[in-house]
Amino acid sequence: MKAFRWKAFGIILIWCIFVLVPATSAAVTQENTIVKVGEERCELCLIKIDMDDPCVRIDSVLAGESVGEQKKLPQILKRVEKQGGQIIAAINGSYFEPDQSGKTRLWSTLQRRGSFVHIGDFGTVMGVNGDGKLTFAHMVVKIIGRIKGEKDEQSFDVWGLNHSYIEDEAVAIFTSAYGKYTPEGERWAITVENNRVIAISTGTVPISVNGFVVVTGSQEKVDLFQEGEQVEYELAFVEAGRQDGYISGDSLDWSEMRTTVGAGPLLIKQGVIVLDAVKEGFQEEEFVSEKALFRSFIGQDMDGRLVLGVARFVTLHELSQALLEEGLVEAMNLDGGISSSMMLGDESLVGPYRKITDAIVITRFDVPPVRVFINEQELFYETDPVIQNNRTLVPLAKTCKALGVNYTVNEDEERIQINKGNTTVSFTLGDTNVQVNGKDHLLDTAPFKTEEKIYIPLRFLAEVFDLQVIWHPSRQITLNN
């Protein structure tokens, strides 16, 4: 198979041809084509992937452990390799503002493995559910904070998630996805752990993995909080457009999405060109109407295949027309220019020309990853469940939260205690003996700890708390009350 490799050195482009060996047994094709748009020639480098394969998964991957770190695409993929599976393909993702500190400000919405790590307020998002189905939408994510006092409840508006602002009146929430500490500065910081305010201070403060920090420069906003009060936030999703600011539209159900990547503008929707960059908040004339050195994009063709690609020397309008001719029925523009990078397996097809903050990575596993559903709602884990001795073990913290049970970990004794109501379960890491309300039971597989997570047996824990557990041949587990 012939493929093009694009390299830029200053303003000189080198175009070379090499023979590419497919990097995976999944249904993947790599194509290079020239589409004529009017009097212009649009050169496309494409990767097409069959998403009917249950072993294939799409992930949004950060460059580092926290939001805003930068690495080139091949270095980002080294992080993914540690999580297992075989990398099929990858492409650069969302927009960011680079600086010299090594940490940047993201501008787009990002959700990875079910958890939002950043929320932007412009452009389009692509959502991917647990089945690998793609949804493209003009979506605004509203963040609603709530303070529950002894006598009343009040709400507060939140401007952004893991995003810093210069305006004093801004209110932002920072989670551990941002890093170990809040941004530098002398703003007020309300530290929340396990949904309780534990400290109100100023300056840079630690961010608990079991909580978040509310940051603001407004004394009026700070006065809403008191230590000991319950504080939480929720996300609301609405389909919206931009005309003198956002106009709220209909609510969107985004609960099934495992991955969300924000970029834009949207190029094609349901087989029709819908390009309107200004309406989506892109105001720069050169971005909207001029030819770009590279433009990255992601979409879906009429056969349901995922399509990753990079075009060169095209306007957004020319790109939209070329992709429609190529058979795409959905398409979204990604960050481009020297941010454009694309790989097939371990081969770079485009770039890398510079460090980026995140990437869209497609991985294939030998068997479908285990999926867990609680009352028909899929539970997305930071690290996948594992199977040992025909038993499924799952990360402790997220499972307990989803089941509505409390837990404590005694690191010295390697003991885990889980309780709800009149039921208490006591596990010991590496030990198949477990106690339920003081009575001994024997497990098939012992709980264990990795560098990142504590894993516990799912079926045993669920049945102790009166949940019905069903294992499906598709490697899905359903838990029902």
C-alpha positions in Angstrom: 0.0 0.0 0.0 1.4 3.4 -0.9 1.2 6.3 1.6 2.3 9.8 1.7 4.4 11.2 4.5 4.3 15.0 5.0 7.1 16.9 6.6 7.6 20.6 7.0 10.9 22.3 7.4 10.3 26.0 7.8 8.2 26.8 4.7 9.5 23.9 2.5 7.3 20.9 2.2 8.9 17.5 1.3 6.5 14.9 -0.2 7.7 11.4 -0.2 6.3 7.9 -0.8 6.9 4.7 1.1 5.3 1.3 1.4 3.3 0.9 4.6 2.7 -2.4 6.3 -0.7 -2.5 8.2 0.0 -2.2 12.0 -3.0 -4.2 13.1 -5.3 -7.0 12.2 -8.4 -4.7 12.6 -10.2 -3.5 9.5 -8.1 -0.4 8.9 -7.3 1.2 5.6 -4.9 4.1 4.8 -5.6 6.1 1.7 -4.2 9.2 0.0 -6.3 11.0 -2.5 -6.7 14.3 -4.3 -10.2 15.7 -4.6 -10.9 18.5 -7.0 -13.0 21.3 -5.5 -13.8 23.9 -8.1 -10.4 24.9 -9.6 -8.5 23.8 -6.4 -7.0 20.4 -5.6 -7.5 19.1 -2.1 -4.9 16.6 -0.9 -6.1 14.3 1.8 -4.3 11.7 3.9 -6.9 9.4 5.4 -7.2 6.5 7.9 -10.5 4.6 7.9 -11.4 2.2 10.8 -14.2 -0.3 11.1 -16.0 0.6 14.4 -18.2 -2.5 14.4 -15.4 -4.3 16.0 -16.1 -4.5 19.8 -12.4 -4.8 20.5 -11.8 -1.3 19.1 -12.0 1.8 21.3 -11.6 5.5 20.9 -10.0 7.5 23.7 -9.1 11.1 24.5 -5.6 11.0 25.9 -3.8 13.8 27.7 -0.2 14.5 27.0 0.7 14.0 30.7 -0.7 13.2 34.1 -2.5 16.5 34.3 -4.4 19.0 32.1 -2.1 21.3 30.0 1.1 19.3 29.8 2.6 19.1 26.3 4.3 16.3 24.4 4.6 15.3 20.7 2.2 12.7 19.5 4.6 9.7 19.6 5.5 10.4 23.2 1.7 10.6 24.1 1.2 7.2 22.6 3.9 5.7 24.9 1.5 6.5 27.8 -1.2 4.6 26.1 0.9 1.5 25.4 1.2 1.0 29.2 -2.5 0.5 29.4 -2.5 -2.5 27.1 -4.0 -3.1 23.7 -2.5 -2.3 20.3 -2.6 1.2 19.0 -4.2 1.4 15.6 -4.1 5.1 14.9 -4.0 8.5 16.5 -4.4 12.2 15.6 -4.0 15.5 17.4 -7.1 16.8 19.2 -8.4 20.0 20.7 -7.3 23.7 20.8 -4.9 25.1 23.3 -2.8 28.2 24.0 0.9 27.3 24.3 3.3 29.1 26.6 6.9 28.6 27.7 6.2 27.1 31.1 5.4 23.6 29.8 1.8 23.9 30.9 -0.8 25.5 28.7 -4.4 26.6 28.8 -6.8 24.4 27.0 -9.8 25.9 25.2 -11.9 22.9 24.3 -14.1 20.4 26.1 -12.4 17.1 27.0 -13.9 14.0 28.6 -11.8 10.9 29.1 -13.1 7.6 30.4 -16.4 9.1 31.5 -14.9 12.1 33.4 -14.7 15.6 32.2 -11.2 17.1 32.6 -11.8 20.5 30.9 -14.8 22.4 29.6 -14.7 24.9 26.8 -17.4 27.3 25.5 -17.1 27.3 21.7 -17.0 25.1 18.7 -18.3 21.5 18.3 -17.9 18.4 20.3 -17.6 14.7 19.3 -19.0 12.3 21.8 -18.2 8.5 21.7 -20.3 6.1 23.8 -19.3 2.7 25.2 -20.4 1.0 22.0 -18.1 3.3 19.9 -21.0 5.2 18.4 -20.2 8.8 17.4 -22.3 11.9 18.0 -21.4 15.4 16.8 -23.1 18.4 18.4 -22.9 22.1 19.1 -22.9 21.6 22.8 -22.6 23.9 25.8 -21.8 22.4 29.2 -23.2 24.4 32.1 -21.6 23.9 35.5 -24.0 24.4 38.4 -22.5 24.6 41.9 -24.7 23.9 45.0 -24.1 24.8 48.7 -26.2 22.8 51.1 -26.3 24.5 54.5 -28.1 23.5 57.6 -31.3 25.4 56.8 -31.2 26.1 53.1 -29.6 25.4 49.7 -28.2 27.9 47.3 -26.6 27.6 43.9 -23.6 29.4 42.3 -22.5 29.8 38.7 -19.2 28.3 37.7 -17.4 29.7 34.7 -15.2 26.7 33.9 -13.5 23.5 34.9 -9.7 23.3 35.2 -9.4 26.6 33.4 -7.9 29.8 34.9 -9.4 33.3 34.4 -8.1 36.8 34.9 -11.5 38.3 35.9 -12.0 38.7 39.7 -15.7 37.7 39.4 -14.9 34.4 37.7 -15.5 31.2 39.6 -13.7 28.1 38.5 -13.5 24.5 39.8 -10.2 22.6 39.8 -10.0 18.9 40.1 -7.1 16.5 40.5 -7.1 16.2 36.7 -5.6 19.7 36.6 -2.6 18.6 38.8 -1.7 18.5 42.5 -2.2 22.2 43.0 -4.4 25.1 41.9 -2.9 27.8 39.6 -0.4 30.2 41.1 -1.9 33.5 42.4 -3.5 35.1 45.4 -7.2 34.3 44.7 -9.5 32.7 47.2 -9.5 28.9 47.3 -12.4 26.9 48.8 -11.1 23.4 49.4 -13.7 20.7 49.2 -13.1 17.1 50.2 -15.8 14.4 50.1 -18.3 17.1 49.3 -17.5 19.1 52.5 -15.6 22.4 52.7 -12.5 21.7 54.8 -10.6 25.0 54.3 -11.0 28.6 52.9 -7.7 30.3 52.2 -5.9 32.3 49.5 -3.1 31.4 47.1 -2.1 28.1 45.6 -3.5 25.1 47.5 -3.4 21.3 47.1 -6.3 19.6 45.2 -7.6 16.4 46.9 -8.2 13.4 44.7 -11.4 13.0 46.6 -12.6 16.5 46.0 -12.1 19.8 44.2 -11.2 23.4 44.8 -13.4 26.4 44.0 -11.2 29.4 43.0 -12.4 33.0 42.7 -11.2 36.6 43.1 -14.6 37.8 44.4 -15.1 38.3 48.1 -18.8 38.3 47.5 -18.6 34.8 46.1 -16.3 33.6 49.0 -18.8 34.8 51.6 -21.3 32.1 50.3 -19.1 29.3 51.7 -18.6 28.1 55.2 -16.3 25.4 56.5 -18.2 22.1 57.1 -21.0 22.9 54.6 -21.8 20.4 51.8 -20.7 21.6 48.4 -21.1 19.8 45.1 -21.5 20.6 41.4 -23.3 19.0 38.4 -23.1 19.4 34.7 -26.0 20.2 32.4 -25.7 19.7 28.6 -27.6 21.8 26.1 -27.4 22.0 22.3 -26.7 25.6 21.4 -25.4 28.1 18.9 -23.6 31.4 19.2 -25.1 34.7 18.3 -24.0 37.6 20.6 -23.2 34.8 23.1 -24.6 31.4 23.6 -28.3 30.8 23.2 -29.5 27.8 25.2 -31.2 25.1 23.2 -32.7 21.7 24.0 -31.2 19.6 26.7 -28.8 16.8 25.5 -28.5 13.4 27.1 -24.7 12.9 27.4 -24.8 10.3 30.1 -23.8 7.4 27.8 -20.6 9.2 26.6 -17.3 7.7 27.5 -15.2 10.1 25.5 -15.8 13.7 24.4 -13.4 15.9 22.3 -14.2 19.5 21.6 -12.8 21.4 18.5 -14.7 22.6 15.5 -16.2 24.0 13.5 -18.6 21.3 12.4 -18.1 20.7 8.7 -20.7 18.0 7.7 -23.8 16.8 9.6 -26.0 14.0 8.3 -24.4 14.3 4.8 -24.9 18.0 4.5 -22.3 20.8 4.7 -23.2 22.9 7.8 -20.0 25.0 8.1 -20.6 28.2 10.1 -17.3 29.0 11.9 -18.4 32.4 13.1 -21.6 31.1 14.7 -19.5 28.6 16.6 -17.3 31.3 18.1 -14.3 31.3 15.6 -13.8 35.0 14.9 -10.3 35.1 13.4 -10.6 35.9 9.7 -7.5 34.0 8.7 -8.8 30.8 10.4 -12.2 31.0 8.8 -11.4 32.0 5.2 -7.7 31.5 4.4 -5.8 28.3 3.4 -4.1 26.5 6.2 -0.8 24.6 6.0 -2.5 21.6 7.5 -6.1 21.0 8.7 -6.8 17.9 10.8 -10.3 16.4 11.0 -12.3 13.5 12.3 -15.6 12.1 11.0 -17.6 9.1 9.8 -18.3 7.9 6.3 -21.5 6.4 4.8 -20.3 2.9 5.7 -20.0 3.8 9.4 -16.2 3.8 9.4 -14.3 6.2 11.6 -12.3 8.6 9.5 -9.2 10.4 10.7 -7.4 12.7 8.3 -5.2 15.7 7.5 -5.6 18.0 4.5 -3.0 20.5 3.3 -3.3 24.0 1.8 -7.1 24.2 2.1 -9.8 26.5 3.5 -12.5 25.2 5.8 -15.0 25.5 2.9 -12.8 23.6 0.5 -12.2 20.9 3.2 -15.9 20.5 3.8 -16.6 20.0 0.1 -13.7 17.6 -0.4 -14.8 15.4 2.6 -18.4 15.3 1.3 -17.1 14.1 -2.1 -15.0 11.5 -0.3 -18.2 10.1 1.2 -18.2 11.5 4.8 -21.6 12.0 6.4 -20.2 13.6 9.6 -17.0 15.6 10.0 -15.5 18.0 12.5 -12.4 20.1 12.1 -9.6 19.6 14.7 -6.7 21.8 15.7 -4.5 22.3 12.7 -1.4 24.1 11.4 1.7 22.8 13.0 -0.4 21.1 15.6 -1.5 18.5 13.0 -0.1 15.1 13.7 -1.3 11.7 12.6 0.0 8.2 13.1 -0.9 4.7 11.8 0.4 2.2 14.4 3.9 3.4 15.1 4.4 5.2 11.8 4.0 8.9 11.5 2.0 9.9 8.5 1.9 13.7 9.3 4.2 15.5 11.7 4.9 15.7 14.5 5.9 19.4 14.2 5.3 20.5 17.8 4.1 19.4 21.2 0.3 19.2 21.8 -1.9 18.8 24.9 -4.1 15.8 23.9 -4.8 13.3 21.2 -7.5 11.0 19.9 -6.2 7.5 20.1 -7.8 4.3 18.7 -6.8 1.1 20.3 -7.6 -2.5 19.6 -7.6 -5.2 22.3 -7.3 -9.0 21.9 -10.7 -9.4 23.5 -13.4 -6.8 24.2 -12.8 -4.8 27.4 -15.0 -5.7 30.3 -17.9 -3.2 30.7 -20.0 -2.7 33.9 -23.6 -1.4 34.0 -25.4 -0.5 37.2 -29.2 -0.2 36.7 -28.6 0.2 32.9 -26.1 3.1 33.3 -22.6 2.2 32.2 -19.8 2.8 34.7 -16.6 4.1 33.1 -13.4 3.4 34.9 -10.1 5.3 34.8 -8.4 1.9 34.5 -10.2 -1.2 33.1 -11.6 -4.0 35.2 -9.4 -7.2 35.2 -10.3 -10.9 35.3 -8.5 -13.3 37.6 -9.5 -16.9 38.2 -12.7 -16.2 36.3 -13.6 -13.4 38.6 -13.9 -9.7 37.7 -12.1 -7.2 39.9 -12.8 -3.5 39.6 -11.3 -0.2 40.9 -12.5 0.4 44.5 -13.3 4.2 44.7 -15.4 4.5 41.6 -17.3 1.3 42.3 -18.2 2.3 45.8 -19.3 5.7 44.7 -21.6 4.2 42.0 -23.0 1.7 44.5 -23.6 4.4 47.1 -21.5 2.8 49.8 -18.8 4.3 52.0 -15.2 3.0 52.3 -12.0 3.6 54.2 -8.5 2.3 53.6 -6.0 1.6 56.3 -2.7 1.8 54.4 -0.6 0.4 57.2 -2.6 -2.7 57.7 -3.7 -2.9 54.0 -7.3 -3.2 55.2 -10.4 -2.0 53.3 -13.7 -1.4 55.1 -16.8 -0.9 53.1 -20.2 -0.2 54.7 -23.7 0.9 54.1 -26.5 0.8 56.6 -26.1 -2.3 58.9 -23.7 -4.1 56.6 -19.9 -3.8 56.9 -17.4 -5.7 54.6 -13.7 -6.0 55.5 -11.1 -6.9 52.9 -7.4 -7.3 53.2 -5.1 -6.8 50.2 -3.7 -10.0 49.0 -5.9 -12.1 51.2 -8.8 -14.3 50.1 -10.4 -14.1 53.6 -13.1 -11.5 54.0 -15.4 -10.6 56.8 -19.1 -9.5 56.5 -20.4 -8.1 59.7 -17.6 -10.1 61.5 -18.4 -13.4 59.8 -15.7 -15.0 57.7 -16.1 -15.8 54.0 -13.6 -17.1 51.4 -13.0 -15.3 48.1 -11.9 -17.0 44.8 -9.5 -14.1 44.2 -7.9 -11.6 46.6 -8.2 -7.9 46.3 -4.9 -6.2 45.1 -3.3 -2.9 44.6 -1.4 -1.4 41.7 0.5 1.8 41.5 -2.7 3.6 40.7 -5.7 1.7 42.0 -7.1 -0.8 44.6 -9.1 -3.6 42.9 -11.8 -5.5 44.6 -14.0 -8.5 43.5 -17.2 -7.0 42.0 -19.6 -9.9 42.3 -19.0 -10.6 45.9 -19.3 -6.9 46.9 -22.4 -6.4 44.8 -24.2 -9.5 46.1 -23.4 -8.5 49.7 -25.4 -5.3 49.1 -28.3 -7.2 47.5 -27.6 -6.5 43.9 -28.3 -9.0 41.2 -25.2 -9.7 39.1 -25.4 -11.0 35.5 -22.4 -11.9 33.3 -23.0 -11.7 29.6 -20.9 -13.5 26.9 -20.1 -10.1 25.4 -18.0 -9.5 28.5 -20.6 -7.1 30.0 -21.7 -7.2 33.6 -25.0 -5.8 34.7 -25.9 -5.0 38.3 -29.5 -4.5 39.1 -31.3 -3.7 42.4 
